[in-house]
């Protein structure tokens, strides 16, 4: 099989020729620090992984009077291209900080501004100041927030160029500046995770109103996906894991909204992988009942989560494909190649039965020893089905 055929077969919960082996986003800091600035696709070639090409090209809905910000046309990490209108625009300026790169963003609307501060280090970025500071701020989002559409032609050009090399992968749109694919997760980026949890108990009606506003924006994007030759799109995010929220909150504030996006994506001919980096075991069936095509990241207890891979396979493996499960913290650094190989073999034995499984690290990695990466891939390629 080609890498594309191999991974699509697994996503369709069928048996490929061998265990597919890949990774999530390849972090630029790792490529720069460890591999002399090697490109992402060169990385896949160098280590003989099954490749993924991430692409999220967006366009503006001109019928609504929207247009692309002419000064910032390329999306950043976890953000879409900025779509402006006469009533919605964004500008930014650097913020002096002795420790981190910091930038303040101002969203302009006719009835007031919202401000957001992002910080970053060489590895990642995070929200330092959330834009929704008072409950009434969501009224500005409801009234003026724009939305991007999928640039189907561009996706298809990239898919044709990539060919059978590997998966074409994207994600459901997050909020401008910094956001997440899932509705609850997006809201956490805008309000703060702890505050969202408190509001869920203290003012659930407001939370539902807020999530409905974000859902409407995401629906517009998902409906525009028809005809795009994606192999899979990501939905979800870590703020819905059970190391962050309870199953009760998940089932009241997460599943009812994201399940609508999954259904719309299927109507548009797209597959969805639901991403939950963190605890998953108490909500495995709850996620599966949303009917995604695949689930990830199946992070083990040794990395601070809770996943028993064999139990997860037994409980939901006939319903959805599984991606992840590998402990990159302990088996990409500080161990022998033999130990890395044994960890790969355990993943295959626990989750590989009857296919429907793609081996991958449990989300991003920032450190790795080269010989252990080679051992990881080489062992995976020896995991075949009979």
N, C-alpha and C positions, 0 to 999 in steps of 0.2 A: 504494500500500500504506500501511497505518498503520505507525507505528514498530514496534509489536509484531510485525506480520506481516513487516516488512522484516528485523528482527533474527532472528526465529525461522527464517525462510527461509534466512538465511545460516548459522545454527547447524546447520540440517539439511543443510548443504553444497550448497545449491541457489542459483539466481540470483534475487536480488530486483530490484525496479524500479530501484534505484540503490544506490550504496555506502552501507551503514549507517555512521553516525558517532556515537560516544558517548565516554564516559570511564569510568574505574573509580570507586572512591569519590571523591566530591567532598569535599575536605578542608575542615573547618570553619575552619581558620586562614586559608585563602584567601578563603572567603566573608566572613569577618569583616574581614580586613585590606584586601581589594581591592574588595569589593562591599557594604559597609555591612551585613554580617550577613544577606545574602540567603539564603533557604531553598534547599535543594538542588533542589527541583522548580521553583522560580522560576528558578534558574540554567539548568536545561535549557530552559525556555521562553525566557529572555532570549537565549540563544545558538542556539536552534533545533536543539539536539542531539536524537538519538533517546534518550528518557529510560530510566532504570533506576530501579526502586524496590527498595531493599534491605530485606529484612525477615527476621528470624530469631526468631520468637516460639516460646518453649519452654514446656513444662508438665512437671509431675512425675509419675512413675509411682507413683500412690497404692497400687497393689497391693504395691509393694515397701516401703511405708512412707516414701516420699520426700515432701518438701514444699518449696515455694519459700521461699527466704529472705525473710521479711516486710519486712526493712529495705532490701533492694537488689533490686528486682524487674525493673529494666530492664538489659539487657546493655550492657556497655561495649565499647570498641574491642577486637576480637579475643577477646571472652569471651562465654560463654553466661550466661543467668540462673543464679544459683546455686541448685542443688538440694541440699537438706540431708536428713539422716536423723538418727536418734538416735546414729549412730556417725560422722557426718561433718558438720562445720560450719566456718564461716570467720568470723573477725573481723579488723578492721584498725585501724591507728592511723597518724597521720602521723609521718614521720621528718624531723628537722631537717636540712636541707641548704641550703647557701648558694647553690647554683647551679640545682638542679632541684627541682620538686615531687616528693616521694618519699613512698611509703606502704608500710608493712610489713603483710603479710597472714599470719595464722596459721591453719593448717588443723588442726583438733582431731580426733583419733581416739582410740579406747579404749587404743591401745597406743603413743601418742606423737604429737607435733605435728610439722608441717612448716612452715617459714617461707619467705616469698618477698617480695622487695622490688621494686616497680616504680618507675621514674622516668619523668618526662615533661617535655617543653618545649611551647611552644605548637603545635608541628607534629605530634608523635608521642610514643609511649611505648615503653619497652623494659624488659627484665628486668635488674635490677642484682644481685639475689641469687637464685640458682636454688633451688627447693625440694628437689630430689633431690640431696643432698650426699654420701650414701653409697649404695652399691649396694643395701643392705638396705632403703632407704627405699621402693623400689618395692613391697615387701611390704605396706606400708600402703595403697598405691593399689589393689593387687589385692584386698585384704580389705575395704576400706571405701569406695572411691570411688563416688560416685553418678553418674547420667547423666541428661541431659534428654531428653525426647521432643519431637517437633515438635508444635506446637499447630496442627493441620491446619485447624481451623475459623477461627482467626485469620488464617492465611495466605490462606485462600480469601475471607474478607471483604475483605482488602486487595487481593487480585487482582481481585475483582469491582469494587471502587471504582476501581481504576487502569484497568481496562478495556483498550482498545486503545492506550492512551497509550504503553506501552513494556513492557520486560521486568520480570518479577518474579524477583528474584535473591536467593539466600541462600548459605550456606556450610555445609559439614559441621562439626559441633560441634568446637571446640577445648577444651583444658583450662580449668577454672574459673580465674578471675583473669586469665590471659593464656595464649593458646595459638594453634595453627594448625590448619587443616583436615586436613592430611596427618599420617600416623602418625609418620614420621621427623621432620617439622617440629615437631610437637607435643612430641616427646621432646627436641628441641634447646632448646625454650623451658623445659623442666623441668630439664635437666642442664647446658646450655650447648653451643653448636655444636662448639667445639674439643674438649671432653671427649667428646662423642658420637663424633666421628671417631676419637679415640684408643681408645675402648672398642670401636669396630668392628674395630680391628686386634688389640687386646689381649685382649678378652673378648667375642667375637661371640655366644656362647651367652647371655650376660646381655642383650645388646642385643636379641636376638630375643625373649627373655622379656619385656622391657620393652615392645617394640613390640606384642607380642601382648596385653598388658594394655590398652594404649591402643586397639588395634584392636577389642577386645571392647566397649569403651564406645561407640566410634563406630558399630559395627554396630547397637547398640540404637537409636541415633538414626536411622540411615539406614533401618532397617526400619520406623520410625514415620512415614516420609515418604509412605507410600501414600495417595493421594487429595489430597495438597497440590498446589495449582495453581501450582507454581513453573514458570518457563520454563527456568531453569538454576541449578545450585548449584556453588559453587567447592570444589575439592579441591586439595591441594598446598601450595606455599609456597616461598619463596626458598632455604631451607636445602637443598633438593634440586637446586639448579641446579649446573651444572658449573663455575661460578666459586667454588663452595663445596666440593663433594665430587666424587669421581671417578665415571666411569660404572660402575666395578666396585661401588662402594658403593651407587650408585643401584639397580643391578640385584639386589644381594643384600639390601638393607635398606629400600628404598623401594617399588619396583614390586610385590614379592610381597604387600605389605600393602594399598597403595592400590588395586591392581587388584581386590581383593576388595570394597572399598567401591564401586567403580564398577559392578561386576556387581550388587551388591545394590541400588544406586540404580536401575539399569535395571529390575531386577525390581519395584521400587516405582513404576515409571513416570516416573522422573526423568532429566533430562539433567545431565551433568557437564562442567564446564570445568576442565582441569588447569592450575593457575597456577604458572609457573616464572619468577619475576623474577630474571634473571641469565642465565648461559650455558645454551644449549640445544642447540647444533648437534651435539655428540657423542652426544646421547641423544634426538634427534628421533624416530627410529623406535622407540626403547624406550618413550617416552611414548605414542606412537600405538598401540603394541601392547597397551597397557593398555585400549584402546578407550574413551577419553573421547569425548564428542561434539564438544568443542572444546579448543583449547590457547591459552594466552596466557603471556607478554606479548610475546615476540619482540623483546627489547630489543637495539638496535643497538650495534656496537662503540664508537661515539662516546659512548655512555652507560656504558661500562665492561663491556658484555657481549660477545656474539660473533655475533649473528644476522645472517645474510645472508638477507633476506626472500625474494628470488627463488629462492634455492636451497632454502629451507625449503618454499616453496610447491610446488616441483618434487618434493621428496622425500616430503612427507606431505599435501599439499593435497587429494588425492583421497580421503584416509582420514578426516580430521577437519577441522572448521572452524578458522579462525585468527582470533584477536582481538588487536589491538595493533599493534606495529611502528613507531609514530610516535615520533620523537625530540622529546619535549616540552622537554628542556633547552635545545636549540639553536634550536628553531623556535617556542616560545611566548614567548621573550624574546630581545632583542638582535639581531633581524634585521628585514628588511622583510616586509610582507605578501606580496610576490611570492615571496620565498624560502620562506615558509611554504606558500604554494600549490604551489610546485614540489615541496616535500617530501611533501605530500599526494598529488600526482599520481604521484610515484615509488612510493609505497606501493601505490597502486591498480594501477599498471602491473606491479609485481613480484608482488603477491599477489592481485589482484582477478580474475584470469582465471577464468572459469566460476563465479563466485560463491564462496560459502563463506568470505567474509572480512568482518570488521567492523573498520573503522578506529577506533583508540583510542590514546591515549597509552600508552607502555610503563609502566604502573602509575600511581601517584599523581603529581600535580604540586602544588607549593606556591607557585609564582610563574608569572604569565602576564600578558602585555600584552593589553588588551582588544581592540585592533584585530587582533592576531594570532589570538586565539580566533575572532573573526568570520571571518577569512580561512580558518582551518582548516575551519570548518563549511561555509562557502560553497563552497569548492573541492570538498569531499567531495560535496556535493549535486549538483555538476555532473558527477560521475563516474558515468555511466550505462552500462548494458549494451545491446548491440545484437544 
